[in-house]
Structure formats: C-alpha cells, structure tokens
Amino acid sequence: MDDWATILSLGSGYVALMDGQVVGAMCMTSFGEVAATSLLIVDDKMRGRGLGDNLMNLALEVSGGRECRLISTTAGLHLYRKLGFREIETIHAHQGTVSPIQAADGIEWTTRDDFNQICDIDRSATGIERRTLMSALWETGRYAVIRDSGQIVGYSALFWYGRGENAGPVIGRNTDEARRLLSFLFSHLLAHSFASTSVSRRGSQIG
Ligand SMILES: CC(C)(COP(=O)(O)OP(=O)(O)OC[C@H]1O[C@@H](n2cnc3c(N)ncnc32)[C@H](O)[C@@H]1OP(=O)(O)O)[C@@H](O)C(=O)NCCC(=O)NCCS
C-alpha cells in the first residue's frame, strides 16, 4: 500500500471496475515532456479479456501524444509491443540479503543543499526531469554522492520501497563509479536487511 501511495503522490492512478470491484489498476507519472506508466496489474482471474489493453490505451490517451516510457516485466512485453512500445534496453533486477561489505572510498552521504546539482546530473543522464520523484525519494531515503574537485559527478539513493531497502538510481561517469556507489550503499544497509537494485547497461533504474 505504501508503494502505491508513493507512486500515486507523483501522478494519477486508474482502475478497471467490474460490479463495483477493482479488477485492474495502473499509475501514470509525468516527468516534464515524458509520461511514465507503472504498476499495471490485472486480477489474475480477469486476465486475457482486454483489461490490460484498455488501461494502457487510456494511459496513452491521457499522455496526449507525449513520449511514454515504462519498465516491463516479461508478462507485459506482448501487450506493450502490440501497443507500439519498443525496447531500448534490458534491466536486470537483483534482490536478496546483502552480505557485510566494505564501504568504497570517496563516496559520502549528502545533504539537501546538493539537491539541485543531483537533479541536474540525473536530467543529463536520463534525459528527463525527475525532480518530483527525486524529492519523494529524499523523504524515505538518503543520497550518496561522488565528487571530483568538489563537483558532484555521480549519485545514488538508498530508500524504502517494496519488500525492503532499494539502491538506485545509480548514476556515475563509468562502471567503476557506479560499482563504488552501490558498494557504499550496500555497506550501510541495516543488518540482515532485504535489498534490491535494478541495473541496466547505462546504470540503475527504479522499477
Ligand atoms: C500484463 C497484464 C497486465 C496483462 O493484462 P491482461 O488484462 O491479461 O491483458 P489483455 O487481456 O489486455 O491482453 C493484451 C495482450 O497481451 C497478451 N497477453 C496478456 N498476458 C500475457 C502473458 N502473460 N503472456 C503473453 N501474452 C499475454 C494477450 O493475449 C493480448 O494479446 P492479443 O491481443 O494479441 O491476444 C497481466 O498479465 C498482469 O497483471 N500481470 C501481472 C503484473 C504484471 O506483470 N504487470 C506488467 C507490469 S509491466
């Protein structure tokens, strides 16, 4: 429920109803010129009847011709391809209990003073304005940064979502910086905490 509340605080939710009962739902968030859909789900007894298709068509209508992005599970791929979505990259989700790990050097927790600089880096890496999402993550988590000559050149966040603590997004100039940011975050997990992260070739996404 908290996850839905977090996502809904950033956008709008839509439901499919049958006899007054919710049998499907999805969320839609605006990131400037880009709309993102998430958490599409149809009651397992009601699948295969076009409800997922209807919800997605509603999302596309509401997005008003803007670019629309989403992170798909394998279950959603057929539906999204049929609607014209095209794959841009593969994201690998990892979750589990992290073993004790040594914190990497050169990474530090940061304060809200750095928020604008972090948003700038995120925008240049993702091409979208995610300030509202970044602000929401700050409410439930904390941000770590990597600096070069005093300037922030990479960042990552550790926040509560789903079944435990989540690490991401991870944005650095190269794989080594991304790895160091992740190892710093993992070294600060609560003991025996369940953690997850989703990694793509370009970095790490929330999903
Ligand atoms: C993905 C999901 C939302 C689809 O909902 P749905 O109401 O069953 O979808 P629809 O009935 O509108 O079907 C749309 C198309 O996808 C196909 N499809 C639906 N589920 C599929 C599956 N698991 N595997 C392959 N194709 C599937 C349908 O056959 C249909 O294709 P067609 O028009 O060519 O026959 C539903 O399976 C679900 O809730 N899955 C679990 C949550 C999830 O993974 N959500 C996606 C998050 S990205």
The ligand as an ORCA input file, in Angstrom:
! r2SCAN-3c Opt
* xyz 0 1
  C       0.439     -7.979    -18.033
  C      -1.032     -7.923    -17.637
  C      -1.327     -6.553    -17.032
  C      -1.887     -8.108    -18.901
  O      -3.236     -7.877    -18.565
  P      -4.439     -8.585    -19.378
  O      -5.702     -7.910    -18.984
  O      -4.374    -10.031    -19.225
  O      -4.036     -8.206    -20.864
  P      -5.014     -8.206    -22.099
  O      -6.141     -9.186    -21.876
  O      -5.406     -6.805    -22.400
  O      -4.084     -8.786    -23.216
  C      -3.359     -7.934    -24.054
  C      -2.497     -8.788    -24.954
  O      -1.445     -9.349    -24.209
  C      -1.497    -10.783    -24.301
  N      -1.090    -11.284    -23.003
  C      -1.627    -10.991    -21.831
  N      -0.955    -11.636    -20.850
  C       0.049    -12.319    -21.454
  C       1.076    -13.181    -20.993
  N       1.234    -13.461    -19.691
  N       1.927    -13.713    -21.885
  C       1.797    -13.424    -23.207
  N       0.835    -12.633    -23.699
  C      -0.041    -12.092    -22.837
  C      -2.924    -11.094    -24.661
  O      -3.020    -12.344    -25.338
  C      -3.254     -9.969    -25.583
  O      -2.668    -10.143    -26.840
  P      -3.577    -10.308    -28.143
  O      -4.462     -9.091    -28.176
  O      -2.574    -10.354    -29.248
  O      -4.328    -11.556    -27.944
  C      -1.403     -9.043    -16.631
  O      -0.939    -10.267    -17.139
  C      -0.840     -8.861    -15.241
  O      -1.431     -8.184    -14.376
  N       0.358     -9.465    -14.986
  C       0.998     -9.387    -13.675
  C       1.544     -7.992    -13.383
  C       2.500     -7.570    -14.462
  O       3.455     -8.253    -14.799
  N       2.214     -6.375    -14.998
  C       3.033     -5.770    -16.020
  C       3.929     -4.824    -15.345
  S       4.990     -4.091    -16.524
*
